[in-house]
Amino acid sequence: MKVFVFGYGFTGQALARRLLHDGWEFAASYRTPGDAQRIAADGGRAVAADDRRGLAAALANATAVLITAPPGPQGCPGLSALVPALAEARAFPDWTGYLSTTGVYGDRRGRWVTEASPLAAQSVEGARRVGAERDWLQAGAGMGLTVAVFRLPGIYGPGRSALDRLREGKARRIAAPGQVFSRIHVEDLASGLAASIAQPRAGAAYNLCDDEPAPNTEVIAHAAGLLGMEPPPEIPLAEAGLSTAALRFYAESKRVSNARAKAELGWRPAYPTYREGLAAILAKGG
């Protein structure tokens, strides 16, 4: 069983490590020598992202393909690189997963959203994801690929959590009344993807997130308590001096349901809220 990851970042690495533990092999794309070295150190085969022949060879016997790279102004880089390579290799993986974002739902003023909710992206990034989802699903239907889309909230885990930001002195408690958002521990994300690989369904869309959306201020305060630190003071949103992109994030508030993933994939997050997730990171020395 072989998985190919286009964009070997935080999530791709978590999935590759999980599947390696289960006896899989993996290959992944890279753009810099440092990325290639990291892939090799993790036991994978590194393939240049712009090497179509190399991509075709890596995809020839792939059981699963994961695309994590975000879209740009020209669309999804994974689509433009992988579709020709898949065609050249005449490869038909059992599962192709595209990582999108819950930003495709836009602002719901704190209301719940499901995969059946209308897509109403309000940011440039969210709109690009809507387009990339559409393009991958259309490409999958045209090529006979089993493509599934995964809409993700904020991803955290060892080395990338509120605990790390507090230790580095970079944590901020931005007070945006009524604003909540969902999260997912990277290991829960990897287990959700693995569950879908075991039960591929063409055209599927899943929200992978924890069970308890919460405001930024609450999470940072809880993390500070775990570290025995005084939480940073709350800063009103209007006084935080945030970038345009960050302001767009805080302009959206929604609660994301993971009921479909639970029902169809039998998936359950090991860390149903940020409290269990942060405690586990701390217990492991993170």
N, C-alpha and C positions, 0 to 999 in steps of 0.2 A: 504494500500500500504506500503510495507516494503522494505528498502534497506539495504544490508549488505556491509560493507566497509572492505576490507582486507588491512590494513595499514592506520591507522587513523592519517594522517599528515595534512599538510596545506590544500591540495586539498580535501581530504576526509572530513575534518571538514567543509569546505565551502559548499560542496554538501549536507552534512547531514543537516546543518542549513537551507539551501534553501528548501530542501524537507520537513523538519519539519514544516517550515512556511506554506507549502501547505497541511499539514495534514498527512504526512507520519510518519512512525515509523522507527527507525534505530537501527542496531546493528553493532559492529565493533570489529575487532580483536585487541588484545593487547599482548605485550611482557614484559612490566614492570608494577609494581603496579601503578606508576604515570600515565601511559597511561590509565589504567583501570579507575582510578579516573577521568581523564579528559573526557573520554567517558560518564561516569555516570553523571558528572556535566553538560554535554551538553544534557542530557535527553535520552541517548542511553543505550543499553545493551552491556556490555563488555564480550567478549569471548576470552579465551586464544588461541593464534595462533596455538598451538600444541595440542589442545584438539579436536580430530576428532569428538567425540560424541557431544560435545558442538557446534562445527561448523555445524554438520549435523542438529542439532535441530534449529540453527539460520537460516540455509538456507532452511529449509523445506517449509516455506511459503514466501520466498523472491520474490519480484517482480523484483528487480534489484540487481545486484552484481557489485561492483567496485573494481578493483585490482590496487593499487597504489604502492605496494612495488617493489623496483628495483630488477632486477635479479642479482645473484651472480655467482660464478664459476660453481655451480651446476644447474644453470637455475633459473627459476622464483619460488620463495618460495610460491607464491599464487597458482600456478598450482599444486605443489606437495601436498599442504594442502587442497585445495578446490575440486579438481577433485574426490578424494576418498570420501570426505564428501558429495558432490553432489550426487554421485552414491549411497551412503548409505541412504541418505534422499529421493532418487528418486525425486530430485528437478529439475525443469526446469524453471528457472526464465525467464521472458519475455526479459530481457536485461542483458548482461554481458559486462562490459567495461574494457578494459585493457589500462592503461596509459603508453605510450611509449614516445619517444623523437624525435625531429627533427634531432638529431645526427645520425639517421639511414641513412640520405642522404649524410653524409660526407661533404667534401669541394666542393663548386660549384663556387668558385672565385667570389662571389657576385651575381651570377645569380639566377633567380627565380626557385623554385621547387614546384611541385604539388604532390598529392598523387600517380600520375601515374609515377613520376620520379623513375629511378632505385635506389634501396637501395645500398649504397656504403659506409657503415660505415668505418671510419678510426681509431676509438678509440676502446679500449677493451670494454668500457661501451656501445658504440653504437652497436658493434657487438653482445653483449649479448642481447640488446633490439631487434635486428633483429631476433635472435633466439627465444626470448620469444614471440614476435608477431606471428611467425610461429607456435610455439607450442600451443598457445591459439587458433588460428584459426583452427588448425587441431583438437584439443580437442573439440572445439565447433561443428565442422562438424561431428565428430564421436559420440558425445553425444546428438546431436540435440539441441545445445544451440545457441542462437542468440548473437554471439560475435562481438563486434566492437572494433577497435583499434583507439586510439587517440594519435597523434604525437604532442608533446608539446615543446615549446621553454622555455626561462627563465620565471619563474612564480614569480610575485611580488604582493604585497598587503600590508594592514596594518600590521606593525611590521616587514615587510620584503621587504624593498625598498631602493632606493638610498637615500631617506630622512633619514632613520634610520642609514645607514652607515655613512652619513655625520655627523649626530649628535654624533655618537660614535667615530668619528675621524678615521674610517676605510675605507672610500671611497678613491679609487684610480682611476685616469684617465690614463688608459693604452693606449698609442698611438700605434695602429697597423694599418698603412695605408691600406685603402681599406676593412678593416674588419667590417662587419655589422652582426647583428643577430636580430631575432625577439623576442618578449615578449608577455605576456598575463597577464592581471590583474586576480587575482584568482576568483573574482566574475564573470568575463566574462567566465572563464573556467567552473565554476559551471553551468552557464546558458547554455553553449554549451552542457555539459553532460546531463542536464535536457531536452534539446531539442531533443537529441538523444534517451533518455529514452522514450519520447513521440512518437518517430517514429523509432522504432528499425529496423535495417536491418542487417541480418547476413552477416559477411564477410566485413563489411564496414570499411574504414579507413578515418580518418579526421584529417587535420591539424587545430588545434585551436590556433590561434595567432591573434595579432592585425594587423592593416593595414599598419604600417610603420616601417620596420626594420631600425635600427639606430646603430651607433657606441657607445661604452661605454662612450667615452669622451663627446659626445653630451648630453647624458642623465644625467650624473653626473653634468655637467655645468648647465643644466636647473634646476635640483633639488636644486643646491646651490643657484640659483637665487630666487627660491620660498622661500627659508629660509633666504634670505638676507645675504648670506655668500659669501665669496670669494671662487671660485672653487679651488680645489687642482690643483697644477701644473701638466701638462702632463708628463708622464714618458715613455720614449721609451720602447717598448716591450723587447728589448735585455737587458735593465738595470733594469727591474722590479723584477728580482729574483723570478719568479713564479715557482710553483711546476710543475712537469711533467704533471699532469692532467690539470692544468690551461693553460699550454703552448699548449696542444692538443686542448683545446677549442679555443684559439686565432688563431690556425692554420686553422680553418674552417671559411668560410664566405659564407653566403647564404641568400637569401630573400625567405621567406616561404609564399606561397599563401593560403588564407583561403576561396577561391572562392567556393570550393565544399561544405563546411559546410554552407555557406550562401545560396547556391542554393538548397541543399537537405533538410536542417533542418530549413530554414527560420531564422537562427541565425544571429544576428548582435552584435558586441561588443559594450557595453555601453561606453567603453573607447577605441576608435579606435587608439589612439597613447599613448605613455608614458606621453604626456603633460596632457591629460585629466585624465589619471589614477593617476598621482602624485598629481594633483590639488585636486582630490576627496579625496585622502588619507589625505592630509593636511587640507582640509575643515572639515573633521570629527575628527580632532585632532590627526591624526596619523603622 
